[in-house]
Amino acid sequence: MPSGTSTYRQKTHYVPLIYRQHDFRTINELWVCFPDAYARVALMFDGRHLKKSKTIIKKGDLNPEFDETFAFDVPSQKLGSIYFRVSILHAGKTKEEHRLLGRVYIGPNLDAEAHTHWMEMIHTPRKQVTSWHKIQG
């Protein structure tokens, strides 16, 4: 299960990404080798990407940890209508060979865990808020 940390700072929303994905063994059956995993974070509004960023690729690791920080400028009045999509992908040799391993959505109008994480982050500005989220396949 991945762990995510978010921090809200006044007019800028910072998302320190500390995702841990454990045990890719069942997914590994799809490939001859261990997955070369990376995470892609997208700032979303109404189903559209506003901005996106990605981590470095963790080659051949069944338990990759992505300890990277992404900053997205978001006006405070928009915090109720945007959300993040965090996707974990396998990096193939070509862009066409990249495969989705799973994803999680974090925001105010999503499932209970995502909503709770989001609201705690908004109500405690300048502090890291850590929460576990289950990646959906």
ROSE-4610 file (N, C-alpha, C; in Angstrom, 1 decimal, always signed):
// ROSE-4610
residu = [M/M/M/P/P/P/S/S/S/G/G/G/T/T/T/S/S/S/T/T/T/Y/Y/Y/R/R/R/Q/Q/Q/K/K/K/T/T/T/H/H/H/Y/Y/Y/V/V/V/P/P/P/L/L/L/I/I/I/Y/Y/Y/R/R/R/Q/Q/Q/H/H/H/D/D/D/F/F/F/R/R/R/T/T/T/I/I/I/N/N/N/E/E/E/L/L/L/W/W/W/V/V/V/C/C/C/F/F/F/P/P/P/D/D/D/A/A/A/Y/Y/Y/A/A/A/R/R/R/V/V/V/A/A/A/L/L/L/M/M/M/F/F/F/D/D/D/G/G/G/R/R/R/H/H/H/L/L/L/K/K/K/K/K/K/S/S/S/K/K/K/T/T/T/I/I/I/I/I/I/K/K/K/K/K/K/G/G/G/D/D/D/L/L/L/N/N/N/P/P/P/E/E/E/F/F/F/D/D/D/E/E/E/T/T/T/F/F/F/A/A/A/F/F/F/D/D/D/V/V/V/P/P/P/S/S/S/Q/Q/Q/K/K/K/L/L/L/G/G/G/S/S/S/I/I/I/Y/Y/Y/F/F/F/R/R/R/V/V/V/S/S/S/I/I/I/L/L/L/H/H/H/A/A/A/G/G/G/K/K/K/T/T/T/K/K/K/E/E/E/E/E/E/H/H/H/R/R/R/L/L/L/L/L/L/G/G/G/R/R/R/V/V/V/Y/Y/Y/I/I/I/G/G/G/P/P/P/N/N/N/L/L/L/D/D/D/A/A/A/E/E/E/A/A/A/H/H/H/T/T/T/H/H/H/W/W/W/M/M/M/E/E/E/M/M/M/I/I/I/H/H/H/T/T/T/P/P/P/R/R/R/K/K/K/Q/Q/Q/V/V/V/T/T/T/S/S/S/W/W/W/H/H/H/K/K/K/I/I/I/Q/Q/Q/G/G/G]
num = [1/1/1/2/2/2/3/3/3/4/4/4/5/5/5/6/6/6/7/7/7/8/8/8/9/9/9/10/10/10/11/11/11/12/12/12/13/13/13/14/14/14/15/15/15/16/16/16/17/17/17/18/18/18/19/19/19/20/20/20/21/21/21/22/22/22/23/23/23/24/24/24/25/25/25/26/26/26/27/27/27/28/28/28/29/29/29/30/30/30/31/31/31/32/32/32/33/33/33/34/34/34/35/35/35/36/36/36/37/37/37/38/38/38/39/39/39/40/40/40/41/41/41/42/42/42/43/43/43/44/44/44/45/45/45/46/46/46/47/47/47/48/48/48/49/49/49/50/50/50/51/51/51/52/52/52/53/53/53/54/54/54/55/55/55/56/56/56/57/57/57/58/58/58/59/59/59/60/60/60/61/61/61/62/62/62/63/63/63/64/64/64/65/65/65/66/66/66/67/67/67/68/68/68/69/69/69/70/70/70/71/71/71/72/72/72/73/73/73/74/74/74/75/75/75/76/76/76/77/77/77/78/78/78/79/79/79/80/80/80/81/81/81/82/82/82/83/83/83/84/84/84/85/85/85/86/86/86/87/87/87/88/88/88/89/89/89/90/90/90/91/91/91/92/92/92/93/93/93/94/94/94/95/95/95/96/96/96/97/97/97/98/98/98/99/99/99/100/100/100/101/101/101/102/102/102/103/103/103/104/104/104/105/105/105/106/106/106/107/107/107/108/108/108/109/109/109/110/110/110/111/111/111/112/112/112/113/113/113/114/114/114/115/115/115/116/116/116/117/117/117/118/118/118/119/119/119/120/120/120/121/121/121/122/122/122/123/123/123/124/124/124/125/125/125/126/126/126/127/127/127/128/128/128/129/129/129/130/130/130/131/131/131/132/132/132/133/133/133/134/134/134/135/135/135/136/136/136/137/137/137]
x = [+0.8/+0.0/+0.9/+0.6/+1.5/+1.1/+2.1/+1.9/+2.1/+1.3/+1.4/+1.5/+2.3/+2.4/+2.0/+1.2/+0.9/+1.0/+1.4/+1.5/+0.8/+0.0/-0.7/+0.0/+0.5/+1.1/+0.4/-0.3/-1.0/-1.5/-0.9/-1.3/-0.8/+0.2/+0.8/+0.5/+0.2/-0.1/+1.2/+1.9/+3.1/+2.7/+3.1/+2.8/+4.1/+4.7/+5.9/+5.4/+6.0/+5.5/+6.4/+5.9/+6.6/+5.8/+5.7/+4.9/+5.7/+5.2/+5.9/+4.9/+5.3/+4.5/+5.2/+4.5/+5.1/+4.6/+5.5/+5.3/+4.6/+5.4/+5.0/+5.0/+5.2/+5.4/+4.2/+3.0/+1.9/+1.9/+2.2/+2.3/+3.5/+4.5/+5.8/+5.5/+4.5/+4.2/+3.9/+3.6/+3.3/+4.5/+5.7/+6.9/+7.9/+8.9/+10.0/+10.9/+11.1/+11.9/+11.1/+11.8/+11.2/+10.7/+9.6/+9.2/+10.1/+10.2/+10.9/+9.9/+9.6/+8.4/+8.8/+7.8/+7.8/+6.4/+6.3/+5.0/+4.8/+3.6/+3.2/+2.1/+2.3/+1.4/+0.7/-0.6/-1.3/-2.2/-2.2/-3.1/-4.3/-5.5/-6.7/-7.8/-8.6/-9.8/-10.8/-12.0/-13.0/-12.6/-11.7/-11.3/-10.2/-9.7/-8.6/-7.3/-6.2/-4.9/-4.6/-4.3/-3.8/-2.3/-1.7/-0.2/+0.1/+1.3/+1.7/+3.2/+3.7/+5.1/+5.3/+6.6/+6.8/+8.1/+8.3/+9.4/+10.5/+11.6/+12.7/+12.2/+12.8/+12.4/+13.3/+12.6/+13.3/+13.4/+14.5/+14.7/+14.8/+14.0/+14.0/+13.8/+12.9/+12.6/+11.2/+11.0/+9.6/+9.0/+9.8/+9.3/+9.8/+9.5/+10.1/+9.6/+10.4/+10.0/+10.4/+9.4/+9.6/+9.6/+10.7/+10.8/+11.1/+10.1/+10.3/+9.2/+9.5/+8.6/+8.2/+6.9/+6.3/+5.6/+5.7/+5.0/+4.0/+2.8/+1.8/+1.2/+1.2/+0.5/-1.0/-1.7/-3.2/-3.7/-4.6/-5.2/-6.1/-6.1/-6.8/-8.3/-8.9/-10.4/-10.6/-9.6/-9.8/-9.5/-9.1/-8.8/-10.0/-11.2/-12.3/-12.7/-12.1/-12.5/-11.4/-10.2/-9.1/-8.8/-8.1/-7.7/-6.4/-5.8/-4.6/-4.8/-4.2/-4.2/-2.7/-2.5/-1.1/-1.1/-0.4/-0.3/+1.0/+1.1/+2.3/+2.4/+3.5/+3.6/+4.9/+4.9/+6.1/+6.7/+8.0/+8.6/+9.1/+8.5/+9.0/+10.2/+10.7/+11.8/+11.4/+10.2/+9.7/+8.4/+8.0/+6.9/+5.6/+5.5/+4.3/+4.3/+5.4/+5.5/+5.3/+5.1/+4.8/+3.4/+3.3/+2.1/+1.7/+0.4/-0.2/-0.2/+0.4/+0.3/-0.8/-1.2/-2.3/-2.3/-3.4/-3.4/-4.3/-4.2/-5.0/-5.3/-6.5/-7.0/-7.0/-6.6/-6.6/-7.2/-8.3/-9.0/-10.2/-10.9/-12.0/-13.3/-13.5/-14.8/-14.6/-13.8/-13.5/-13.9/-13.3/-13.7/-13.3/-13.8/-13.6/-12.2/-11.3/-9.9/-9.2/-9.5/-8.9/-9.5/-10.8/-11.4/-10.8/-10.6/-10.1/-8.7/-7.9/-6.5/-6.4/-7.3/-7.3/-7.7/-8.8/-9.3/-8.3/-7.7/-6.7/-5.5/-5.1/-4.0/-4.5/-5.7/-6.2/-6.3/-6.7/-6.9/-5.6/-4.5/-3.3/-2.2/-2.3/-1.3/+0.1/+1.0/+2.5/+2.9/+2.1/+2.4/+2.2/+3.1/+3.0/+1.9/+1.1/+0.0/+0.2/+0.4/+0.7/-0.6/-0.8/-1.9/-1.6/-2.1/-2.0/-3.1/-2.8/-3.9/-3.6/-4.7/-4.6/-4.6/-3.7/-3.6/-4.6/-5.4/-6.4/-5.8/-6.0/-5.4/-6.1]
y = [-1.2/+0.0/+1.2/+2.2/+3.4/+4.4/+5.1/+6.2/+7.5/+8.5/+9.8/+10.9/+11.9/+13.0/+14.2/+15.1/+16.3/+17.5/+18.6/+19.8/+21.0/+21.7/+22.9/+24.1/+25.0/+26.3/+27.4/+28.2/+29.4/+29.3/+30.0/+30.0/+28.9/+28.2/+27.1/+25.8/+24.8/+23.4/+22.6/+22.2/+21.3/+19.9/+19.0/+17.6/+16.8/+16.7/+15.8/+14.4/+13.7/+12.4/+11.4/+10.6/+9.6/+8.3/+7.7/+6.6/+5.3/+4.4/+3.1/+2.0/+1.3/+0.2/-1.1/-1.9/-3.2/-4.3/-5.2/-6.5/-6.5/-6.3/-6.3/-7.8/-8.8/-10.1/-10.6/-10.3/-10.8/-10.0/-8.7/-8.0/-8.4/-8.9/-9.3/-10.4/-11.2/-12.3/-11.9/-10.6/-10.1/-9.8/-9.6/-9.3/-10.4/-10.5/-11.5/-11.0/-9.7/-9.1/-8.3/-7.8/-7.0/-5.7/-5.1/-3.8/-2.7/-1.8/-0.5/+0.5/+0.8/+1.6/+3.1/+3.9/+5.3/+5.8/+6.9/+7.5/+8.8/+9.0/+10.2/+10.9/+12.2/+12.9/+14.0/+14.0/+14.9/+15.8/+17.1/+18.0/+18.0/+17.7/+17.5/+18.5/+18.8/+19.6/+19.1/+18.7/+18.3/+17.2/+16.3/+15.2/+15.6/+16.8/+17.3/+17.5/+17.2/+17.5/+19.0/+19.6/+21.0/+21.0/+20.2/+20.1/+18.6/+18.2/+16.9/+16.8/+15.8/+15.6/+14.1/+13.7/+12.3/+12.1/+11.0/+10.6/+10.0/+9.7/+9.0/+7.5/+6.8/+5.3/+4.5/+3.7/+2.7/+1.4/+1.1/-0.1/-1.4/-2.4/-3.7/-3.8/-3.0/-3.0/-3.4/-4.5/-4.9/-4.0/-3.2/-2.3/-0.9/-0.3/+1.0/+2.1/+3.0/+4.2/+5.4/+6.3/+7.5/+8.6/+9.2/+10.3/+11.6/+12.1/+13.3/+14.3/+15.6/+16.7/+17.3/+17.6/+18.3/+19.5/+20.6/+21.8/+22.3/+22.5/+22.9/+24.2/+25.3/+26.5/+26.4/+26.6/+26.5/+27.6/+28.5/+29.5/+28.8/+29.4/+28.8/+28.6/+29.5/+29.3/+28.1/+27.5/+26.4/+25.0/+25.1/+23.8/+22.9/+23.4/+22.5/+21.8/+22.2/+21.6/+20.9/+20.9/+20.2/+18.9/+18.0/+16.8/+16.3/+15.3/+14.7/+13.3/+12.9/+11.5/+11.1/+10.0/+9.5/+8.1/+8.0/+6.7/+6.1/+4.7/+4.0/+3.2/+3.4/+2.8/+2.0/+1.0/+0.3/+1.0/+1.3/+2.0/+0.9/+0.9/+0.0/+0.6/-0.1/+0.4/+1.6/+1.5/+2.7/+3.2/+4.4/+5.0/+4.2/+3.5/+2.7/+1.5/+1.1/-0.1/+0.2/+1.5/+1.8/+1.3/+0.7/+0.1/+0.6/+0.8/+1.2/+0.1/+0.3/-0.8/-0.5/+0.8/+1.2/+2.7/+3.1/+4.6/+4.8/+6.0/+6.5/+8.0/+8.4/+9.7/+10.3/+11.6/+12.3/+13.7/+13.9/+15.2/+15.3/+16.5/+16.7/+16.0/+15.6/+15.0/+13.6/+12.8/+11.4/+10.5/+9.3/+8.4/+9.0/+8.3/+8.8/+9.0/+8.1/+8.2/+9.4/+9.6/+10.7/+12.0/+12.0/+13.3/+13.6/+12.7/+12.9/+13.4/+12.8/+13.3/+14.7/+15.0/+16.3/+17.4/+17.1/+18.1/+18.3/+17.2/+17.4/+18.3/+18.1/+18.9/+20.4/+20.6/+22.0/+22.7/+21.9/+22.5/+22.6/+22.1/+22.2/+22.7/+24.0/+24.5/+24.5/+24.3/+24.3/+23.0/+22.0/+20.8/+19.6/+18.6/+17.4/+16.6/+16.0/+15.2/+13.8/+12.8/+11.5/+10.6/+9.9/+8.9/+7.8/+6.6/+5.5/+5.4/+5.1/+5.0/+3.7/+3.0/+1.8/+2.1/+1.5/+1.7/+0.8/+1.3/+0.5/+0.1/-1.2/-1.7/-1.3]
z = [+0.0/+0.0/+0.0/-0.8/-0.8/+0.3/+0.7/+1.7/+1.0/+1.2/+0.6/+1.7/+1.4/+2.4/+1.6/+2.1/+1.5/+2.5/+2.0/+2.8/+2.0/+2.7/+2.0/+2.6/+1.7/+2.1/+1.4/+2.1/+1.6/+0.2/-0.8/-2.1/-3.0/-2.4/-3.2/-2.5/-3.3/-2.7/-3.0/-2.0/-2.1/-1.8/-2.7/-2.5/-2.4/-1.2/-1.1/-1.3/-2.3/-2.7/-2.0/-1.1/-0.5/-0.6/-1.8/-2.0/-1.9/-1.2/-1.1/-1.6/-2.6/-3.2/-2.8/-2.1/-1.6/-2.4/-2.7/-3.3/-4.6/-5.6/-7.0/-7.6/-6.7/-7.2/-8.1/-7.8/-8.6/-9.9/-9.9/-11.1/-11.9/-11.3/-12.0/-12.9/-12.7/-13.6/-15.0/-15.2/-16.5/-17.3/-16.6/-17.3/-16.9/-17.8/-17.6/-16.5/-16.3/-15.3/-14.3/-13.3/-12.3/-12.9/-12.4/-13.0/-12.8/-13.8/-13.6/-13.4/-12.1/-11.7/-11.6/-11.9/-11.6/-11.3/-10.6/-10.3/-11.1/-11.5/-12.2/-11.4/-11.1/-10.3/-11.3/-11.3/-12.2/-11.3/-11.5/-10.9/-11.8/-11.3/-12.2/-11.8/-12.8/-12.6/-13.7/-13.2/-14.0/-15.1/-14.6/-15.5/-16.5/-16.4/-17.3/-16.5/-17.1/-16.5/-16.6/-15.5/-15.5/-15.5/-14.7/-14.7/-14.3/-14.7/-14.3/-14.1/-13.4/-13.1/-12.8/-12.9/-12.6/-11.8/-11.2/-10.4/-11.3/-10.7/-11.5/-11.5/-12.4/-12.5/-11.6/-10.8/-9.9/-10.6/-11.1/-12.0/-11.2/-11.6/-11.0/-9.5/-9.0/-7.6/-7.3/-6.5/-6.2/-5.1/-4.4/-3.4/-3.5/-4.6/-4.9/-3.9/-3.5/-2.7/-3.5/-3.6/-4.4/-3.3/-3.0/-2.0/-2.8/-3.4/-4.2/-3.9/-4.2/-3.9/-5.2/-5.3/-6.4/-5.9/-6.5/-6.1/-7.2/-6.9/-7.8/-7.3/-8.1/-7.6/-7.9/-6.8/-6.8/-6.0/-6.6/-5.8/-4.7/-3.5/-2.4/-2.7/-3.5/-3.8/-4.7/-5.3/-6.2/-5.5/-4.2/-3.5/-3.4/-3.4/-3.3/-4.6/-5.7/-7.0/-7.7/-7.2/-7.9/-7.1/-7.7/-7.1/-7.7/-7.1/-7.7/-8.1/-9.2/-9.6/-9.6/-8.8/-8.7/-9.3/-10.4/-11.1/-10.9/-10.7/-10.7/-12.0/-12.7/-14.0/-14.2/-15.1/-15.5/-16.7/-16.7/-17.8/-18.8/-19.9/-21.0/-21.7/-22.7/-23.4/-24.3/-24.8/-25.6/-24.8/-25.2/-24.5/-24.7/-25.8/-26.1/-25.2/-24.6/-23.8/-22.3/-21.9/-20.5/-20.2/-19.0/-18.5/-17.2/-17.0/-15.7/-14.8/-13.6/-12.5/-11.6/-11.4/-10.5/-10.3/-9.7/-9.4/-8.2/-7.7/-6.5/-6.8/-6.4/-6.5/-5.1/-4.9/-3.6/-3.9/-3.1/-3.3/-2.4/-2.5/-1.6/-1.9/-3.2/-3.6/-4.0/-3.3/-3.7/-2.5/-2.4/-1.4/+0.0/+1.1/+2.4/+2.8/+2.5/+2.8/+2.1/+0.8/+0.1/+0.6/+0.9/+1.4/+2.8/+3.6/+5.0/+4.9/+4.0/+3.9/+3.3/+2.4/+1.8/+2.8/+3.6/+4.5/+5.7/+6.1/+7.2/+6.7/+5.4/+4.8/+4.8/+4.3/+4.2/+5.6/+6.6/+7.9/+8.7/+8.3/+9.0/+8.0/+7.6/+6.7/+7.2/+6.3/+6.5/+7.4/+7.5/+8.2/+7.3/+7.4/+6.6/+7.1/+6.2/+6.6/+5.9/+6.6/+6.0/+6.1/+5.0/+5.0/+4.0/+4.3/+3.4/+2.5/+1.2/+0.2/-0.6/-0.8/-1.6/-3.1/-3.8/-5.2/-5.9/-6.8/-7.5/-8.9/-9.2/-10.5/-11.7]
